[in-house]
Every structure is written in structure tokens, then in C-alpha cells.
Amino acid sequence: MAEMDAVVKEGEDHLIAYESKLGRITKAGDVYLSTLLVQGTRSVMIGADNRMNSLSRWVCSLISRRGYWCAVVAIAAKNARLCWA
């Protein structure tokens, strides 16, 4: 199991569990992938005002709470986690 890209954690009962780590969206990451995630997020946010499903309501509330660009990065990170899973 040495070839797995995982972090080994030992619990209190000394069982070993493998947990993969997902990093942040940064400038040091893959520029093309982060650009695609941000552009996809912006396209979702354009139509969020006209829809009333739970995701659109969450997007609108996030924009009002945190601001436009912070919401863009937050939703892009959420989409990256969904793609990774």
C-alpha cells in the first residue's frame, strides 16, 4: 500500500485508516483546472437568481453573506470536492 497517495492516521485503538487529502484552489495549482471550475461556477451563479431550488437559494444567500468573488471560489471548491469524490 506504499503506492497509495494517502495520509496514514492512527486512532486511539491503534487502527490504521487511510485518508486522502484534497488541497485548496490556489495559484500554485493547475491553472487550467481552476479556470474551468471558476468559469463553471460563474455560469451557475448567472442563472441562480431565476431559480428557486435549494442549490440556487444557497448560492444567492452565499453571495449576499460573503460577496461575489468569495462565493465563486467557495462554490468552485465545493464542485472540486464533488468531482474528487
C-alpha positions, 0 to 999 in steps of 0.5 A, spaced: 500 500 500 506 504 499 503 506 492 497 509 495 497 517 495 494 517 502 495 520 509 496 514 514 492 516 521 492 512 527 486 512 532 486 511 539 485 503 538 491 503 534 487 502 527 490 504 521 485 508 516 487 511 510 485 518 508 486 522 502 487 529 502 484 534 497 488 541 497 485 548 496 484 552 489 490 556 489 495 559 484 500 554 485 495 549 482 493 547 475 491 553 472 487 550 467 483 546 472 481 552 476 479 556 470 474 551 468 471 550 475 471 558 476 468 559 469 463 553 471 461 556 477 460 563 474 455 560 469 451 557 475 451 563 479 448 567 472 442 563 472 441 562 480 437 568 481 431 565 476 431 559 480 428 557 486 431 550 488 435 549 494 442 549 490 440 556 487 437 559 494 444 557 497 448 560 492 444 567 492 444 567 500 452 565 499 453 571 495 449 576 499 453 573 506 460 573 503 460 577 496 461 575 489 468 573 488 468 569 495 462 565 493 465 563 486 471 560 489 467 557 495 462 554 490 468 552 485 471 548 491 465 545 493 464 542 485 472 540 486 470 536 492 464 533 488 468 531 482 474 528 487 469 524 490 
